[in-house]
Amino acid sequence: MSSSYQYREMSILTPVMVTLGWARGILCGIVTCTLLVYLYLIANGENYPENPVFATTALIERTTGSIYLITGIILILLFPFWIYCGCRNAWALTEHTKPAHGPVACVFFFYIPILFIATGLVSLRTIWSNSSVETKREGTQSGFLSIDAWWIMMLITIFVYSFLRLITQLPPEQAMYLLLGYNTIDLIRIFLGVRMFRQLRRMQNEKHAYLQGRGVPCPDCGELIRQPLPPDCPMCGARLPEENVPALQGT
């Protein structure tokens, strides 16, 4: 158990991430609908600027797409803070097996391409395992299907987006189908991401409450000491182990 980190509930960051995620999901859905309209117009030969339906669809697509891009940039900027706070809390709540990486290292792994592919998922799994109220799961790397699914969807969206940037000479209809597939995958990833943000906060709150309720036994007399933790045992006056205190401190 590390004495370097203290538990702080992500009471502001998580709702912001969730709200942005839902907003991005709605915007992605609107863009997907405009692609379907585009495909309908192309199939009927009505994809020309003079067509008011085509012009309106194009305006909606451009406006929604711009806001969608802005929300994505904000999430990208906030994501390292979320990773840092999640890993910091995982360290503070650890009882037995310390996380393999510290908060700064976890953020670093997510923004260096090669390390991101090799260790990003491992870092997420470690945060999840050390945030679980089942302390025996600390340090494990299995049983986190929602995290694995989000990770796979994210890698697919990165690959498809890179592919779309390279392919510039496709017929409009084929390009629309590719964009439709990309948006569908992105919608799934966004849903899993929102679930991931909410799940981590819930897990860490549950483990923090569990540790608070259980208390810390005095090493000398065995008295169970609960919150707020004093520096010394109120029964025998023995000094409490310093490594036990941070995991039980609130915000």
NORBELTA-V415595 format. One record per backbone hydrogen bond with DSSP energy under -1.0 kcal/mol. NH is the residue of the N-H (numbers start at 1). CO is the residue of the C=O. E is the energy in kcal/mol with one decimal. If there is no record, write none. Layout:
BEGIN
[[NH CO E] [NH CO E]]
END
This chain:
BEGIN
[[11 9 -1.7] [14 10 -1.2] [16 12 -1.8] [17 13 -2.5] [18 14 -2.8] [19 15 -2.6] [20 16 -2.5] [21 17 -2.2] [22 18 -2.7] [23 19 -2.5] [24 20 -2.6] [25 21 -2.2] [26 22 -2.3] [27 23 -2.4] [28 24 -2.5] [29 25 -2.1] [30 26 -2.1] [31 27 -2.5] [32 28 -2.2] [33 29 -1.9] [34 30 -2.1] [35 31 -1.8] [36 32 -1.7] [37 33 -2.0] [38 34 -2.5] [39 35 -2.4] [40 36 -2.0] [41 37 -2.6] [42 38 -2.7] [43 39 -2.4] [44 40 -1.3] [45 42 -1.3] [46 41 -3.3] [48 46 -1.6] [51 48 -2.0] [55 51 -2.6] [56 52 -2.5] [57 53 -2.4] [58 54 -2.4] [59 55 -2.0] [60 56 -2.5] [61 57 -2.6] [62 58 -2.4] [63 59 -2.5] [64 60 -2.7] [65 61 -2.4] [66 62 -1.9] [67 63 -2.0] [68 64 -2.7] [69 65 -2.0] [70 66 -2.1] [71 67 -2.6] [72 68 -1.7] [73 69 -2.1] [74 70 -2.3] [75 71 -2.2] [76 72 -2.2] [77 73 -2.1] [78 74 -2.1] [79 75 -2.3] [82 78 -2.0] [83 79 -2.6] [84 80 -2.5] [85 81 -2.8] [86 82 -2.6] [87 83 -2.6] [88 84 -2.6] [89 85 -2.4] [90 86 -2.0] [91 87 -2.3] [92 88 -2.3] [93 89 -2.2] [94 91 -1.2] [106 102 -2.2] [107 103 -2.0] [108 104 -2.3] [109 105 -2.5] [110 106 -1.2] [111 108 -1.1] [116 112 -3.2] [117 113 -1.7] [118 114 -1.8] [119 115 -3.4] [120 116 -1.2] [123 119 -2.4] [124 120 -2.1] [125 121 -2.7] [126 122 -2.2] [127 123 -2.3] [128 124 -2.4] [129 125 -2.9] [130 126 -2.3] [135 133 -1.3] [137 134 -2.4] [138 135 -1.5] [140 137 -2.3] [148 144 -2.2] [149 145 -2.7] [150 146 -2.1] [151 147 -2.4] [152 148 -2.4] [153 149 -2.5] [154 150 -2.3] [155 151 -2.3] [156 152 -2.3] [157 153 -2.4] [158 154 -2.2] [159 155 -2.3] [160 156 -3.0] [161 157 -2.6] [162 158 -2.2] [163 159 -2.2] [164 160 -2.6] [165 161 -1.8] [166 162 -1.2] [167 163 -2.0] [175 171 -2.4] [176 172 -2.2] [177 173 -2.0] [178 174 -2.1] [179 175 -2.5] [180 176 -2.5] [181 177 -2.2] [182 178 -2.4] [183 179 -2.7] [184 180 -2.0] [185 181 -2.1] [186 182 -2.5] [187 183 -2.3] [188 184 -1.7] [189 185 -2.3] [190 186 -2.7] [191 187 -2.3] [192 188 -2.5] [193 189 -2.4] [194 190 -2.5] [195 191 -2.1] [196 192 -2.1] [197 193 -2.5] [198 194 -2.1] [199 195 -2.5] [200 196 -2.2] [201 197 -1.5] [202 198 -2.1] [203 199 -2.8] [204 200 -2.5] [205 201 -2.3] [206 202 -2.3] [207 203 -2.4] [208 204 -2.4] [209 205 -2.4] [210 206 -2.2] [211 207 -2.6] [212 208 -2.3] [213 209 -2.5] [214 210 -1.9] [215 211 -1.9] [216 225 -2.9] [218 223 -2.4] [222 218 -1.2] [225 216 -2.6] [233 238 -3.1] [237 233 -1.8] [240 231 -2.3] [244 241 -1.4] [248 245 -1.7] [249 246 -1.4]]
END
